[in-house]
Amino acid sequence: MKNKTTRLTGAALPGLICLLMSLSALWASASPLQSRVTGSVTDTNDNPIPGVSISLKNSNTGTQTDMDGSFELLASPQDTLRISYIGFKTLLLPVGNQTTFNIILQQDITDLGEVIINAGYYNTTRREQTGSIARVTAEEIERQPVTNPLAALQGRMAGVNITQTTGVPGGSFDIQIRGVNSLRAQANKPLYIIDGVPYASETLGYNQTYGSILPGDGLSPLNSINPADIKSIEILKDADATAIYGSRGANGVVLITTKTGSPGKTRFQARLQSGISYVGRTTQMLNTPQFLQMREEAYANDGIAIPANAYDINGTWDRDRYTHWQEVFIGRQAETLNAQVSVSGGSAQTRFLLSGGYQRQGTVFPGDYTYGRGSVHLNLNHQSTDERFRINLSTTYTSDQNNLPQSDLIRLAYQLAPNAPELYDEVGNLNWENSTWNNPLASLERAYEVQTQTLIANSVISYRLFDALTAKVNLGYTTSKVDEQVTNPSTAIDPAFGRGSEFSSLRTNDASSHSWIVEPQLNYQAVWGNHELDVLVGGSFQDQQRQQLGIYAFGFASNSLITNAAAASTLRITNNDVREYRYVAAFGRINYQLNSKYLLNLTARRDGSSRFGPGKQFANFGAVGLAWIFSEERGVKDKMGFLNFGKLRGSYGITGSDAIGDYQYLNTYTSTGTSYDGQTTLEPTRLFNPNFSWETNKKLELALELGMFNDRIRSTVAFYRNRSGNQLVGIPLPGTTGFSNLQANLDALVENKGWELSLNTVNLDNKAFRWESGINLTIPKTTLKSFPDLEGSTYANQYVVGEPLNIVKVFEFTQVNPESGIYEFTDFNEDDSVSFADDRQAVVSLDPKYFGGFSNSFSYKGWELNVLLQFVKQTGLDAVYQNAIPGGGANQHTGVLERWQQEGDLSRVQRYASGRVLAPALGFAYARSSTLAYSDASFVRLKNLALNYTFPKQFFRKLQCTLSVQGQNLAVWTPYTGNDPENQSVLSLPPLTTLTTGITLSF
Amino acid sequence: MKTINPNTFLCPLKRSALFLLLLLNLTACESFVELELPDDQLYGAGVFNDYTTASAALTDIYAGYRDNTLLTGNTEGMSYLLGHYADELDLYTSSLPNVEPFNTNSLLPGNPYLAIQWNNSYNLIFAANSILEAVPNAVDLTPEQQNQLMGEALFNRALIHFYLTQLYGAIPYLSSTDYETNRSASRKEEVEVYQRCIEDLARAKALLPQAYTNASRTRPNTWACTAVLARVYLYANNWEQAAEEAGAVLAQQDYYALNPELDEVFLVNSRETLWQLAPNAAGGNTTEGPQFIFSTAPPPDSALSTVLLNSFENGDQREQAWVQTVTEGTNSYAFAYKYKQNTNTTVSLEHSIMLRLAEVYLIRAEAYARLNRPAPALADLNALRQRAGLTPLAGLDGTALLDAVVQERRVELFTELGHRFFDLKRFDKLDAVLGELKESWDATDRIFPIPQNELELNPNLRPQNDGY
């Protein structure tokens, strides 16, 4: 039985006053008298441990030990102290009448015994979590020489598939959490939350400026987050974990938590890393003799005389030249540098952390290009002496600058004839070889430059109204500014056009976004005997605005003025995009535990989004999570001694997605920035449909978590099934409708199900040597379960019911006709002709069959070695079919050497052809869209290797020193034909191999 | 101080439920998620409450012609691409893989230029149709303003369909913005497309005013519309009406006259112009100029073909005035020099001309020739020949007269909006002329393939045109 005194102070927070007033009427509980409890915490060697968390179980009250390992807090005799610290076993001690505690913590060999897991609006532990949350810590992130936080997650989490789209610095990553839920490709992105503040992951860049150099989503906003500032990244996967994010949880939630200070002596740390990056793997391309033979054979096969503009073979270009274009264009070593400093410390009441970082990365392109990022992170934490009032302030400011060529040169490395002319003439000017080619280095005259500034600020203010009840408000503000420009000077144009700087042009994009969020919350925690209850209710108000202003400036008096739009003779606004997005929600969570064995977690959210038309704005989402810690059952405890932890959990719930873009339900006209007769023109913005609404995603999960032999073996096996319906899509429409798509809900059902397995073991552990392994494996399966009238819809050639979403419908290759030497394909509809419209019936799935990672870490005295292997089993684009027709002007993969040459040849590659004769040209066009063009792109990659040596403690007196060697993407084992099986592109740089050495000093 | 019953832990549950309800009420602020429109957008209905914005919706079609559809002078437009497809231009560069198939008549349905042309054209047709649907209900506009907008929208709808049917053969003729019908539209034979064009143009002709809305003739008047009507009648083998409509235009001597100076024909204030496109900015000139003009040899992109250059009669002053040659050693290369500006000037000197009087003479000449009235036909041809410093033709009739029309059109209208290709097609000379000249010419190349993506998204457009 508990009695609680009402102690309502007047310090209620704005925004909560009305709530609290109604609460005070409702609330009439009491609290017993508390007394001061003091103590100290040491390890088994009697060394004091600072920063140990001491809290009262089932309440928000708590403190941390100071430098001497001492602590002090208020507690009542009924309370239980919970003493926890990373790397040590958590202790629970009833207070009783004791007022002084001398606590000795035992080291926990698994390190992960009682880690607090961030679940967004609340925290949980591995033991108590009812949902599915994957986690990566600072330790793992810091081992990897990367600039984008997502790069640090690759291969480390079950159920999370991350693909790098380009090796160009500043580029983006694709992330899929438990597969693809939406038919709309852009709507499969997770929600990013940084310290409680939603972070817009859509780029502020403008496609017309970054489009040729950065693929995919372009400029990734996540580059504005310094990986060194991150304490942990949690990914919420199932309904139980994501439903509290309601409409935006459908594709999972990525929670990024930044570092905070710990109390005690002021601590300085400095880290310096430098190294190189390069393209680790080259593609086998034809050399000059092979290429010339191909070209001549092509014209001979086609029966066409060598034309006047076939400069490579008609004698205009030197037939003896050979240039390894990959070496020229992407063969350089890029330098990387990473410097981080931080200072942290504080008292039990106030803690701080201030850190600064600078990162610089070159490119593998010829020319002087760099990506540089500077960042400052400040975290302040304060609590009143009575521990009722707490405030946490976290601010990050990042500024980055990226200088790049206007387009990715890798394309040229694959396409240029190996005997193409010299790049420069004798005097060092670009060589245009009498206008017979477009000098590829001309594109280096065109420069892309972008500057980004990002500020992320958030504050959490909480006040404990009663022992059991805490009011809290989360305030956040983020702002980002992007300035992009791409120049196109007249010097990039063949001088034969006779164009001076009056033809030079500049495109700029000034974009910014601002968003704020206010989230008042109330948290109630109570214990009655064997019952534990934790209730959270809250509201969320969010506003996000973004602006983009694109300017096209044309005609300069001199090329030296080209970066100054004001110096242009003509200025045109190409894009003036202003958008606002508002979001309002109420959410709640009820967590109930019985006997610390049976757990129930209910979450609910009601969401309103400005992205929908009147009457469609609001919807409800929610989930139920259940867990049974069966290892607590007496029978299990007695009979299965080896099992120290066993939990069975399951969840089911509904989340949603409103990822459709803003204002899509309106019938509007847009001013496009073009003008006519001196007046800006207006064009219809879209085909409009005011009636679309939320996409819903129903998630089911069942999981078994085990800890054996004192947690030396820990495993989780999870089965999930997500079903996404009421698909919110841009239905592709034929051009005759005037547009390419229409926003609407489609009654199609997409199912993602799969198995996730993670296993962590401590293989060896003695005083000197420790060896740990971790493996994670995901076996996903996406299926289009239903799609009414798919055949009659515009998706007919894109999807097949019963198959995954990420498929291609292609021709089925049968043979290269031994007589004609031309590709042949199955005539599915048996109409004696093979046509694009009817005969692409073979289905190739591009989804991974399974993927995962295998990590090992070894430590011996001061040495530590970590190795991560990433593996993916998948089918991808075959590089042999990515270029233009073999025999046309472009160079080719050596795979084409296997071509048909004479009657009777049996080959899988058709005869060389110039592209001017229809039959082989069509044959090749079909082959590019056939089963031939897809092949095994599975790979095993040595993703990360990190070797550290930490000097013994007293070696440099107080100074602690660690030396490290780190490597990323060091090797890849794959049957893939092209450059890299991950991005599978001939247009974008592959992920680079990076090698660094570093030193960390702290005192 | 109050105590709670310890045995009922349900109590707090009830309380939490109450909080939840309370919060739901507090936050169900529907107004919070209702937003104002951003500055760059206007409500559809609002656009037509004001003549300036309604007019801006219409002129967007012309901006589209100028910048990125069939009628543009850059690489995406017909002047350039059909110049290659027929026998007007030779391709010198090896770095335009998507233009080369036009030059060698080996187009594939996936060629990106086809999709650009098709999609942008139907996007403008949608814009025209949405004006036609909105203007009758726009009560704030005066009847004159309504007529102007309706007339121009009909004119443009017809014009785009006309060009599309030239390129693709049977096409859908769309007269509504309803995507449900447009997404499954079927193709109409050329004859039917012509019929629909004629209906639209006849309506437009009645709605449009005689006078131009501005001095630079950047928006069509009733006579520009009549000239297009004459052209469609001609293509539809309706010679009588073609001659009649062309005659009606030629009679408007207050507005139009052939410009005696060949160097002034393509200037901005030429009295020969029926309709031209305003540049994107003050001081801007045409999109054709920078596309065609080059200064050193060999040509960096394309040059006029030898067969075209050889087709000029001796003494044809058009060859001097409208063709420029660049020489390197013993080789010389020529480009179309009708438009002489390739960059911005202080004041705009040239606009891209969409319709000019010379074509109207040629329409009437051809119609008379087909009607077997050689005298007036020759008179119209000779009007152009005389201006070019050539001796008048006399005594021709039948096939010889028709050949004279084709020849005159070739040298008068070269590199203008695909005329040469359409002429060869209309006179059924494609196989004879292009088959002779180009190695990979096939009879089925007379029309382009329907863009690949369209056939996949709309089965009613199938089958693909022959030969693809």
Interface residues (C-beta under 8 A of the other chain):
Chain A: M1 K2 N3 T5 T6 C18 L19 S22 L23 L26 W27 A28 S29 A30 I304 A305 A308 N309 A310 Y311 D312 W432 N434 S435 T436 W437 N438 D494 P495 A496 F497 G498 R499 E502 F503 L522 Y524 A526 W528 G529 H531 L533 V535 V537 G538 G539 S540 F541 F554 G555 S569 T570 L571 R572 N576 D577 V578 R579 E580 R582 Y583 V584 A585 A586 G588 I590 A604 R606 G608 S609 S610 P614 Q617 F618 Y663 L666 N667 T668 Y669 T670 S671 T672 T674 S675 Y676 D677 G678 Q679 T680 T681 L682 E683 P684 T685 L687 F688 P732 L733 P734 G735 T736 T737 G738 F739 S740 L742 T794 A796 N797 S835 F836 A837 A884 G888 G889 A890 G915 R916 V917 L918 A921 L922 A925
Chain B: M1 K2 T3 I4 P6 F9 P12 L13 R15 S16 L18 F19 L20 L22 L23 L24 L26 T27 A28 C29 E30 F32 V33 E34 L35 E36 L37 P38 D39 D40 Q41 L42 Y43 G44 A45 V47 T52 T53 S55 A56 A57 T59 D60 Y62 A63 R66 D67 D90 L91 Y92 T93 S94 S95 P97 E100 P101 T104 S106 L108 P109 G110 A115 W118 N119 Y122 N123 I125 F126 A127 N129 S130 P172 L174 T177 Y179 N182 R183 A185 N214 S216 T218 R219 L277 A278 N280 A281 A282 G283 G284 P290 I293 F294 S295 T296 A297 P298 P299 P300 D301 N342 T343 N344 E439 S440 D442 P451 Q452 N453 E454 L455 E456 L457 N458 P459 L461 R462 P463 Q464 G467
